[in-house]
Amino acid sequence: MIQRKKYGFIITTILCLLFILMGCSDLSETPNSNKVSNNKEVTKFYPTISKATANNTFSEPLNKEKIGEQILTLKDDKTQINFFKSTYNNQDTVTVYKYQLRQDAGRLLYSSPTNATQIIWHAQLDSQKKAKLSNIDEIRLALKMNNPRQTFNLNPNATSLQWGISKEASTPSLTIDGQVPTKVIPITLDGDNVYFWYFENLVSPKNADSMKISF
């Protein structure tokens, strides 16, 4: 039994690494990334999200010229997090940027992005096929990898923001530990009809491996 658990842990670790390398370009969360942050650069603010995004200084290209089709915006008085469609090497992605906000003479200004993460859809799909992951495994892996340190959260001390992308047709019926997503948004990536799902606050005493996931 102990040996079986050991092998299970090794397989899970390999799948997580495969997911990082092939399906997710994460500039703030991935342990092996450059942990890119613009915190030292955040002295300039811009009148629009587009201008702020175009002036990011990340070392990895995340489509600096435009932010693409908006999927989701989360915002409070000091911070804004934008999820949007973008492209990387002519492949569709879901990219996430986090901005600081400031009021100046009644105008709302946006900093250049302080953090970013990106999921390349076809790379994620390829890694899922190679690892022979089920659609439930894909959800479970997203819980582990997409926002592990809650960098992309307006209130990380009180809530647990989780999200992912699924091609499962029953994703609108997704439940995790009896909880339903805050929203399930149909989007098209590289011609595939898929779903972006997110929980504003997924509450569970269990880790991702132990959570009950169903469609």
Buried (B, 14 or more C-beta within 10 A) or exposed (E): EEEEEEEEEEEBEEBBBBBBEBBBBBBBBBEEBEEBBBEEBBEEBBEEBEBBBBBBEBEEEBBBEEBBEEBBEBEEEEBBBBBBBBBBEEEBBBBBBBBBBBEEEEEBBBBBBBBBBBBBBBBBBBBBEEBEBEBBBBBBBBBBBBBBEBBBBBBEEEBBBBBBBBBBEEBBEBEBBEBEBBBBBEBEBBEEEBBBBBBBEBEBEEEBEEBEBEB
